[in-house]
Amino acid sequence: MMWLYGVVLSASAQVKEGRHLAHEVMRKAEIQVDSVGKKIILSAKIYPSKFNAWTSWTKHHHFVVWKNGRAAHNALIETDASDLQVLEALLAIGAVAGNNLTADTWEKRAERSNPEPDKRVEGSTIEVSVAWDGQSPLSADNIFEDKFGKGFLFKFGGHKDLIPIWKSGCIVCLQSCPGGRISNANYTMRDYYDGRSKFEVQRANLPQDGKEVQVILKLQTAP
């Protein structure tokens, strides 16, 4: 009986902790949480010219990144909210992290005998869109030209353990990358390494560099 009472207390504590977490997240200006609509809104700035012009080996990779993360310099969008804040907010609205990728998914992408780079991110499906004044939210299909035509299926990978190691700040990645909190299950890291994944922004659909935008992350399904 004492054991059962302890379990009930533990479950109650978890519920209270989740509510407290949602409340703490909602108070921050850089991130708004709609627990009823199951969506999160991030304040951000967009840089279309920078994304298209970037020439390093991490080109065509970063969709949304925290402005203080290591990967912010070549991302299309820099957010004021950190990747840890976003991860915690997604958990608070009921998203389930897949956590199925490992560091080797990225680091061993050139090794043909290693199966990790062929994995696809798992987790709750997240609809990702971008809006700004006077503009209805645009999905990734209207933001990027997808050169290989596989499209976008964004999943909540999670991978919290890699945040303090890589410090990339990556929130939304265009391939199944363990460095992103959310990433695109339709492309793998092997696709990226082999040049079978390439994105350019549709410049005519987007505002000027430095424009303030909102990134909307809406929970669609559990995994």
Beta strands, then each sheet from edge to edge (+ up, - down):
strand 1: 31-34
strand 2: 39-46
strand 3: 62-66
strand 4: 77-79
strand 5: 125-132
strand 6: 135-139
strand 7: 144-146
strand 8: 154-156
strand 9: 170-173
strand 10: 182-184
strand 11: 199-201
strand 12: 211-221
sheet 1: 1+ 2- 4+ 3+ 9- 10- 8+
sheet 2: 1+ 2- 12+ 5- 6+
sheet 3: 7+ 11-
end
